[in-house]
Amino acid sequence: MTEGALQLLSVAATVIVASTFAAVRCGGKTGDTDTAVLADTQDSDPGGGCVEETGETGAPPDSDDSSGGGETDSPPDSTPPPDTGLVDGCPLGMVPIEGAFCIDSYEASRPDATSSSAGSAEAYATSREGVMPWKVSEQSQAQVACEAAGKRLCTPDEWYTTCIGPGHTTYAYGDEYQATTCNGIDSSCDCEGSTNEACACDEHGGPYAGCYYDCGGSYGMEATGSRAGCTNGYGVWDINGNLWEYVQSSAEYPVRGGAYNCGDSASFHRCDYEPGWNPSARGFRCCHDGQL
């Protein structure tokens, strides 16, 4: 082999190694101070501190829609939702919050969503237990889906009031971060199978904040209401983790609550956290004025 050919092979190997390293984790824009992971320079929408690529852990990429349905910006069709009347002053699938407004008990889902598929019908948003939530790409898509159901997007204050619950806690379930209570990247760390000496599940008594990077594991969206403890006294589920949730705001990044793929879930799942980048795993839930 000629000296020139050897040089070309060396350059190619360097590029491959660099690209593989960059794809393992993703972060926010250069200079962000709220991300705890490396920036993925191969992705124009890196997710800001939320893992995107498979890397060496065997975890599915954030863009995998095998269990979450495809994303689309097309508006819902004209099929109206069924008229279910009111329960405690709120439409079915919603709960009253402090006598001021109603909010969906579960993250929004398509009408034909099931426990294993997010469906494809986009007539209107539903609030149902045990189905895959609706992953969207734009705030306007969430807004139209809520309005088609006779509802609206929640304001930031409504969302926050709901998240902190009657006890005014840091997370819906309490003040201390719990790695397995809601669907986050730490909730399914490979504590048993990891051979990494840094994996400290034994020391922590199970999964802990940041264990994904020490132990590896798999992650992904879950059906609504899958985790019994991910709720509060209002009866609202999955408001921390699973999918970020759009709110009605003119802010550049109007989402709240964190998602299943956030590297620093202890920070990003907090009720008061507002991202400084555009996360990739985005959903929503709806609000309603009700008759309270």
N, C-alpha and C positions, 0 to 999 in steps of 0.2 A: 504493500500500500504506500502511495506517495506521501511526502510530508504535507502537501496541500490537503489531501483527503483526510489525514489525521487531524489537522487543524479544524476542518469543517465538522468532523465528528465531535471534537471537544466542545466547540461552540454550541452545537445542537444539544449535547448532554447538559450543558450549563443552563440553557433556556428551559429544558424540560424540568430540571430540579427546581429552578426558581418558580416556574408556573405552578408546580405541584404544591410547594410551600405556601404560595400566596392563596391557593384555593382552599387550604385547610380551614381557615377561619376568616371571618369578615368583620369589618368595623365600619365606623361612620366616615364622614369626609375628613380629609387630612386636617389635623389640628383639633378634632373633637376631643374633649376632655372627659366625656361621659361614657366612652366605650372601653371595654376591658379586654378587647381582643385585637388581633392584627387586621389591617385593612386588606380586603380582597381587591387587588388592582385590576382583576379581569372582569369585574362586574360593575356596571354603571349604577346599579341600585343595590349596593352591598348589604343593606339591612342594618347597618349601624349597631354592631355589637351582637348581632344574631347570626348564628351559624348557617351557612348556605350550602357548602359542599360536603361530599361524602368523607373526604380525607381518609384516615386509616381506621376509622371507628365503625364503618359499616352502616352509619346512619343515613337515612334518605335525604336528598337535597330538599331545601325549603320549597323549591318550585315544583316538587312532585305533586301532581294532582290525582294520583291513583286512588286516594281515599278522600280527596277533597273536592273533586269536580273541577272543571275548567273555569277559567276566569274570562269574563267578557264585559265589554262596556255597552252592549246593546241594552236598550231600555226594556222593562218588563212588558209583556203583552197586555191586552186590555181586559183579560179575564179578572173579574172582581173577586175578592176573598169572600168566603161565606159570612153571613151576618150571624154572629154568635151571641149578640147581646152583651150585657155587662155583668161582671161578677165583682162584688164589693166596689162598685163604681168604676171598674176597669174592664176593658175588653178581655176576652178569654186569652190566657197565656201571659197576662201581665199582673203585676202586683202594685198596690198603692204605696207611695213613699211619703210619709209624714203628712198625709192628707193634702198634698200639694200637686202631685202628678202621678202618672202610672208609668211603669217601665217593664219591658219584656223580662220574664223570668229567665229566659235562656238566650244565648247568642242567636242572631237571626239565621234562619235556614230557608232553603228553597221549598216550595210546596211539595215537591216530589222527592225530597231528601230522605234517605234511609240511614240505618245504623252503619252502613258501610260505604255509602255514596252520597255526595253532596247534591246529586241530581243535576238537572239541566233546565227545568222550567223556571222562568223568571217573572211570573205574573205578579208576585208580591212576596213580601217577607213574612215568615211565620215564626212563632216562638214555641218550640216543641222540645220535649225531652227525648234523648236517645237517638238523635239524628246528627249527621255531620253538618257543621255550620257552613255558612255561605262566605266563601273567601272572595273578596272584591278587590278591584284595582284602583278605584277612584271614590272620593267622597260623594260625588254626584250620583253614582250608581247606588250607593247605600240610601241616599236621600230619596231617590225615586222609588226604590223598593219599599221603603217605609210608607211613603205617601200613598202608594198603590194599595197598601193594607189599611188605609185610613189613619195612619199614625204619622210620626215625624222623627227625625233624628233627635237625640237628647242633647241638651245644652251641656257645656263642660261642668257647670255647677250641679246640674241634675245627676250627671254621671258620677261626679265625685261624692255627692251626698249619698248616693246609693252604694258606692264602693266602700266607704268607711263604715257604713251600717249604723245601727242604733248605738253601738259602743264607741263610735268615732275612732276606729283602729287604723293602723298603718296599711294593713291588707284587709280584705273582707273578713277573713277568718281570725284575725288577731293582730297583735303588734309585732310578733316575732316571725321572721321568715321561716317557712316550713317547706322543705325541698319536695316533698311528695304530696302535699295537700292539693295543689292545683297542677294543671298540666304545663310544666316547664321543662327546660332541657336537663335540669338536675333530677327530675322525678323518676327517670328510668336509667340512672347510671349503672354501669355493669360492675357492681360491687363484687359479685361472685366470680366473674370470669376474667377480670382485669389482672394482668401480670405486671402492671406499672407499680413500682415501689412508692410512687407518690400518691397512689390511691389510698385514701385514709378512711374508708367506710367503717372499718372496725373501730377506729378511734372515735368516730362520730356516732356510732350506733346505727349506721345506714347512710343513705344519700345525704349530701350536705351541699351548701352553697358553693358552686364552682366545681363540683365533683365530675362533671362531664369532661372537663379538660384533664383531670387526673386519671379517670377510670374508663373513659369512653362510654359508649352506650348508643341506643337508638332513640329516635324522637319523632313526633309527628302530631298532626291534629287528632283530636278525639271527639267522639260523639258528645253532644251536649249533656251535661249532668252526669258525666261518667265518674266523677270523683266526689264521693259523699261529703267530704269536708269542705269543698270549695264553694262555700256559700256564707251567708250571714243571717241575722235575725229578720231581714226583710224577705228572705226567700228568693234571692237572686243568685244564679249559679254562674260559675266560670268567668266572673268579671275580672279576675286576675288570671293571666295566662291563656292558653289555647290560641286565641287570636287577639291581636290588637283590635280595638273597637273605635270606629269613627264617631266623632261628636260634631254637633253643628257649630262650627267655629271658622273664622276666617284666618286662623293661624296657619302657618306654612305646613305644619305637620299635625293635623287635628285628630290624632289617635291617642288612646289611653289603654292602660291595663297590661301591656306586655303580651308575649306570645309563647308558643311551645319551643321556639328556637333561639331564645335570647340568652346570650352567654352569661350576662350578669343579671340573672332573674331576680336576685334579692333586691336589686335596685329598680329594674325595669318593670317589675310586677307591682310596685308600690302604687297605692291609689293616687298619690300626689305627683307621680313622675310624668313629665312631659318630654317626649323625645326631641332631640335636635337634629334628626335626620328622618328620612322616609322609610319606615320599616317595610318589609316585604310581605309578612303574613298578616294581612289586614281583613277584618270582618266588621261587624256592627251589631247593635241592638237598637230597638226603637222605643220611643216614648209617646205618651198620649196625655192630653189634659184630663181626661176622665170626667166623671161626674162625682166629685168628692166633696 
